[in-house]
């Protein structure tokens, strides 16, 4: 049985407490008539409530740490070396439509490096957690990325670009569609699940063999990135192999599939 550190316990307790409110709100979403005003506002309220709980709980456990939160932005603490990176509800559109695939994501950054991460799925009660040098776990089970070697056998996850209103974003969308066609023609199948943090957690668990997406914010993938790396996988910018935290572009896979996928994405750009 895996022994969780005091740090992981602080993170998991915060996620569990915030999840209680999300479960209640999700139950109400399922009973609402879908409309732009009602569910849209409701999800925004759920998001803010969860973030407030997470901030309170994390501050209680580590009073001096700084924050980077999706809704509240950057919040300076007296300890500037340590920073929580928090997404209170990753998979908002799924939540809005009553689709039970969303999560809470918490990462800890120490001196610019992600050293701990938690991704909690409140509906499935699955806690993915990792600590640098300790490994990645699902609840108490050690995780390893898949061992598949052939792209033709791989199940690959992705996320589609959201913004298409500018010339640059339209060019980006065309590039992505070319990449999608290339990957689709080379792998067993593609999944687009709508929650980046869970996509990465699933790569760490071997449920997906790989995942790529462009234009993410650090709170979308910081915890998931550590999960994959601690599960024996590789995470990089798909364009240049650099740091995803610097670009917001992510490619995650095992050591057999990362390089061919990176080459395929580059050639299709």
Secondary structure in CASP SS format (residue, H / E / C, confidence):
PFRMAT SS
TARGET T0000
AUTHOR 0000-0000-0000
METHOD secondary structure of the structure
MODEL  1
X C 1.00
X C 1.00
X C 1.00
X C 1.00
X C 1.00
X H 1.00
X H 1.00
X H 1.00
X H 1.00
X H 1.00
X H 1.00
X H 1.00
X H 1.00
X H 1.00
X H 1.00
X H 1.00
X H 1.00
X H 1.00
X H 1.00
X H 1.00
X H 1.00
X H 1.00
X H 1.00
X H 1.00
X H 1.00
X H 1.00
X H 1.00
X H 1.00
X H 1.00
X H 1.00
X H 1.00
X C 1.00
X C 1.00
X C 1.00
X C 1.00
X H 1.00
X H 1.00
X H 1.00
X H 1.00
X H 1.00
X H 1.00
X H 1.00
X H 1.00
X H 1.00
X H 1.00
X H 1.00
X H 1.00
X H 1.00
X H 1.00
X H 1.00
X H 1.00
X H 1.00
X H 1.00
X H 1.00
X H 1.00
X H 1.00
X H 1.00
X H 1.00
X H 1.00
X H 1.00
X H 1.00
X C 1.00
X C 1.00
X C 1.00
X E 1.00
X E 1.00
X E 1.00
X E 1.00
X E 1.00
X C 1.00
X C 1.00
X C 1.00
X E 1.00
X E 1.00
X E 1.00
X C 1.00
X C 1.00
X C 1.00
X E 1.00
X E 1.00
X E 1.00
X E 1.00
X E 1.00
X E 1.00
X E 1.00
X E 1.00
X E 1.00
X E 1.00
X E 1.00
X E 1.00
X C 1.00
X H 1.00
X H 1.00
X H 1.00
X H 1.00
X H 1.00
X C 1.00
X C 1.00
X C 1.00
X C 1.00
X C 1.00
X C 1.00
X E 1.00
X E 1.00
X E 1.00
X E 1.00
X E 1.00
X E 1.00
X E 1.00
X E 1.00
X C 1.00
X C 1.00
X E 1.00
X E 1.00
X E 1.00
X E 1.00
X E 1.00
X E 1.00
X E 1.00
X E 1.00
X E 1.00
X C 1.00
X C 1.00
X C 1.00
X C 1.00
X E 1.00
X E 1.00
X E 1.00
X E 1.00
X E 1.00
X E 1.00
X C 1.00
X C 1.00
X C 1.00
X E 1.00
X E 1.00
X E 1.00
X E 1.00
X C 1.00
X C 1.00
X E 1.00
X E 1.00
X C 1.00
X C 1.00
X C 1.00
X C 1.00
X C 1.00
X C 1.00
X C 1.00
X C 1.00
X H 1.00
X H 1.00
X H 1.00
X C 1.00
X E 1.00
X E 1.00
X E 1.00
X E 1.00
X C 1.00
X C 1.00
X C 1.00
X C 1.00
X C 1.00
X C 1.00
X C 1.00
X C 1.00
X H 1.00
X H 1.00
X H 1.00
X H 1.00
X H 1.00
X H 1.00
X H 1.00
X H 1.00
X H 1.00
X H 1.00
X H 1.00
X H 1.00
X H 1.00
X H 1.00
X H 1.00
X H 1.00
X H 1.00
X H 1.00
X C 1.00
X C 1.00
X C 1.00
X C 1.00
X E 1.00
X E 1.00
X E 1.00
X C 1.00
X C 1.00
X C 1.00
X C 1.00
X H 1.00
X H 1.00
X H 1.00
X H 1.00
X H 1.00
X H 1.00
X H 1.00
X H 1.00
X H 1.00
X C 1.00
X C 1.00
X C 1.00
X C 1.00
X C 1.00
X E 1.00
X E 1.00
X E 1.00
X E 1.00
X C 1.00
X C 1.00
X C 1.00
X C 1.00
X H 1.00
X H 1.00
X H 1.00
X H 1.00
X H 1.00
X H 1.00
X H 1.00
X H 1.00
X H 1.00
X H 1.00
X H 1.00
X H 1.00
X H 1.00
X C 1.00
X C 1.00
X C 1.00
X E 1.00
X E 1.00
X E 1.00
X C 1.00
X C 1.00
X C 1.00
X C 1.00
X C 1.00
X C 1.00
X C 1.00
X H 1.00
X H 1.00
X H 1.00
X H 1.00
X C 1.00
X C 1.00
X E 1.00
X E 1.00
X E 1.00
X E 1.00
X C 1.00
X C 1.00
X C 1.00
X C 1.00
X H 1.00
X H 1.00
X H 1.00
X H 1.00
X H 1.00
X H 1.00
X H 1.00
X H 1.00
X H 1.00
X H 1.00
X H 1.00
X C 1.00
END
